[in-house]
Amino acid sequence: MDRKTGKVSIKTVYAVTSLTAEQATPAELSRLIRSHWKIEALHHVRDVTFAEDASQLRTGSAPRAMATWRNLAIGALRLAGRSSIATGLRRNARNARNAIRPLALLGLT
């Protein structure tokens, strides 16, 4: 369903799997596909909002640490009810007087 227009559409999706017919029930295939797209959606947010693919951190544990911090920020904003991560980040970083906002978001104030 399109959230802006409310229009409902039907899409046919084809998938290839190595599961047997017994394992690949419609419900199981649906669960697997949805879980895959949840991961892809997170990667999309990390790349678009944080420009993760353009990061020059390539050695040691720095890339993993930064991914963890980005995931924490995304998760905290989602738990706070933010639908737009970019807007939530801008709101929390707007000025130094509001530096308490990220801590409040995490319940640390």
Residue pairs with C-beta under 8 A, 6 or more apart in sequence:
1 7
1 8
1 9
2 8
2 9
13 33
15 29
15 33
17 24
17 29
17 32
19 28
19 29
42 71
42 74
43 52
45 74
45 85
46 52
46 67
46 70
46 71
46 74
47 53
48 86
49 85
49 86
49 89
50 70
52 66
52 67
52 70
55 63
55 66
57 63
57 66
73 85
73 89
74 85
76 102
76 105
76 106
77 85
77 88
77 89
77 105
78 85
80 88
80 105
82 88
91 101
92 98
92 101
92 102
92 105
100 109
103 109
